C-alpha cells in the first residue's frame, strides 16, 4: 500500500513539474512573437506587478534589510521591486538571447552589448594556460559565456540545473548550443573541471550560490557558507583567476566586464589560503551588488534564513 501511495505522490509531483514547465515555456514562446524590446519591457512590468505578491518577496525584503541596515524601508522596497523587474527581464532575454548578443570583436562601435577588458579575453585565447573566470548572478550573467565563445575561448562552465527536470532539459540544450561545454553541478563535476585545468584550459563558475556545507565566510557582514571548490582548484593547478560580470544598461543594453587577474592570499610558505580566497570572492561579489543592488537576485536564500522568515 505504501508503495502505491508513493508512486501516486511521485506521479503528482512529476505532473506538477511538467505543468509548470509547459506554462513557463508557453509564456516565453508567446513573447517570441513580439519584437525583443517591447517583450522585455512587458516582462519587466509584469514581474514588478506580480512578484511582490509572492512569499519570496518577504525573503527579499529580509535579505535587503540585513544587507543595507542604513537604508530606509521605502528605498529597500524600491530595490526589491526593481529586482523583480530584473528577473522578468532575465526570463524574457533568455528567449531573445541570439538577437540581443550583437558584440563583434572586430567592430569598433558598440552595439547592444559592449565589452570592457577585450585585451584580457584575447590574452586568454592567444596564451593558453589554466584559468578560472568567476561571476555572480548580476545583470544578465548568461551573456558572459556567450561572449567568451565569441572571442574563441573554450571555457568549461559549471552550472546548477533548475530543480524542475523538464525545464532543466530545455535549459541545458539551449545553453549548450550557445555557451560552449557545460558541466551540471553534481558530485562528479569537480573532476571534469580539474581535467580541463590540467589540460591547460579554462573554466567558469558562479560563486554566489547557497552552499550548506562550505567554508564559514561573510557576505554583507553576515555569516554564510561558501563553496571552496574554486579555491581548491586554484591551489591544485596554480590557475589564474579573473572576476567578470554583466551590468544592465538603459535601453536594453549591457556591458560585460572582465577584470585583471586578482592576487589571492597566501600563507607564509606561499601556499594558497583557501579560507581567505573564499572571502576575497565574496568581497568582490559584494562590491558588485552594492554598486547595482537591483541587478542581483535577492529572492535567493544566500544566507540560508528562509525558514526564519515569517508570514
SULNORJO-V96781 format. One record per run of one state. SS is the DSSP state (~ for helix, > for strand, _ for the rest). FROM is the first residue (numbers start at 1). TO is the last residue. If there is no record, write none. Layout:
ss = <SS:SS>
from = <FROM:FROM>
to = <TO:TO>
//
This chain:
ss = <_:~:_:~:_:~:_:~:_:~:_:>:_:~:_:>:_:>:_:~:_:>:_:~:_:>:_:~:_:>:_:>:_:>:_:~:_:>:_:>:_:>:_:>:_:~:_:~:>:_:~:_>
from = <1:2:32:36:52:56:68:73:96:97:101:113:117:118:127:131:136:138:139:142:151:155:160:165:180:182:185:189:199:202:207:215:220:222:227:229:238:240:250:253:262:266:267:272:273:274:292:293:296:297:306:309>
to = <1:31:35:51:55:67:72:95:96:100:112:116:117:126:130:135:137:138:141:150:154:159:164:179:181:184:188:198:201:206:214:219:221:226:228:237:239:249:252:261:265:266:271:272:273:291:292:295:296:305:308:311>
//
